[in-house]
């Protein structure tokens, strides 16, 4: 296999490595021998950077490196693209998917495919037995990674498969079918439960109804015993009679009282009438008096009219009386007895004159009324004559001057007295009118205030009214009571006949004994309790009836749905050569479950386990505490196994640890090798105890044997790694390489050396090559 | 090295008492799951419904 390098950027590589299985590549420093080895190792993701600085330096200085590996059958092309690199700080490596791109015979392949093709290992001079632990740890981790990736790939593929399988068999339809069937079974179960419950409820309801019926009959018997009812009827009839009598009496009494009250009302009306009459009369008298007063005494009228109270009237009256008395006194003083005599005489004679006029009017004018002697003179005088004599005498008396003067004065005085007297009379009349008016007003007030009782025995009238109210009230009470009694009587009469159609009480008790161990004491309470139970049972029955109806329709609907789904599933099953639904259903569900089991119970846990194991390798590499890892015993065992397999081989052991008889075991936890000495004793050596040459030799030999034997092309670079070896060990190593090439363990080994000779000391072929490229390649014949 | 890791994985699954996983593990290398038929056959041959634990 020939390898060609095309490198862009500041970093350079040798342009090519010749076709040959075992090659010595010798050159001057800086021509890119080691860099070519690094890039090839890096292309397979195997290169570990010393640190991040080294990574950054290469990423910055390298633009691109294209490596072509051509065998007789395969053309492998690797292009490293630093622009895409992602650095894994924990593992000092590149993320595998960021390295670049790869082709096999001009077709793109991924990193895993590349690894199947190529295994590149570089053994460097600065590496030894101790670093070997890190390297084999890396290899272990790589192998585990491979399993992790493969496992993840399985899981991914299974998920895709599961999805495709579910779709092709319509798994959801089967789930739906199952679900519907379960639903159907559940509904059927519920229906049976409901039906059982329904039957129980109906039975209980019937018993409750029967018990209620019998209890009610007993209650009816107890409540409507004809003998007791008969007595009650009699009692009620007696009460009705009493109340009717009482009612009649009360009605009579009420009539009486009402008549009394009617009389009182009549009296009241009469009083009103009387008042009106009196009032009218009084008003008339008052107006007439006022008119007269105004006519005769216009000056005093106003004062009198204003006097509306008796006191005021009396006051005015007294004043007028006093005034009259003064006038009379003056009369007495002014006109003595003499003057009064003549006037009196004239008045008396006028009386005689009047009598005589009456006699004349009666036809007695000629009758002699005086026929006797007076002073011896016979006097014979008729009525007429006497009348003439009297008239003359009056004329004579009246014609006297003193009499005329006196008479005039007297007349004038009399006129005044008369006026005053008239006025007093008017006053008296006014006073009477005002008094009457006041009295009438009082009467009116009493009448209008309906306080008639103030006029006629108020207490009695009140009593009448109270009696009337009481009687009316009593009557309505009695009437109500009577109605109650009548109704009661009607009911009693009804009840009296109720038991006529009932069975005898004893027979009912016999029926009840079927339902009760001990008969209830109180059948009313029992009946009420039973009615409550009955209501509850009826509610329960209605509820269950509703549920049953609902369940029936749901079951029917579900049956239809199940039939439809079933025919659909059978159609699908037939496509897969399944004729029986059960077999198909079992296969699909089981298979689907198995996929789930494989993913969730097996592969995912498997990834978890090996990931834990990988962590242990990581800790070993980093020299962290590894004792806590749960697989440490198992892991320690494989390190031991590796050591025993690698170093206990006689062909190896005799060259590396020839002072010992064999290796007992390798203790990775303490980083020690336990040797069995030739005297059978055990010698325990830490890896750091070995000399540099020993470690380097052991390491190189071991590394050569550690190349991934599964890859198609296994290429090893030994980069100045044998610098520390003595000539014996160097010779051994060369023989080992030949042996491995011969038996096919490796396909190509490139030993890189610095040039020690002067170029002119080289053969012509090598000198030309060296002068052209800065290195030359010697192919060792195998 | 590969063989050692396989042994390790075998012991790990034994330790975890995943017996069926061991069977799968034994067949893991030869499997590619390239076709649905291959997956189906594998599942039917190697997976027990009782492994649901």
Interface residues (C-beta under 8 A of the other chain):
Chain A: X136 X139 X140 X143 X144 X147 X150 X151 X153 X154 X157 X158 X161 X164 X165 X590 X591 X593 X594 X595 X596 X597 X598 X601 X602 X603 X605 X606 X609 X610 X613 X630 X631 X634 X635 X637 X638 X641 X642 X645 X706 X708 X709 X710
Chain B: X1 X2 X4 X5 X7 X8 X9 X11 X12 X13 X15 X16 X18 X20 X21 X24 X25 X28 X31 X33 X36 X39 X40 X43 X44 X47 X48 X49 X51 X52 X53
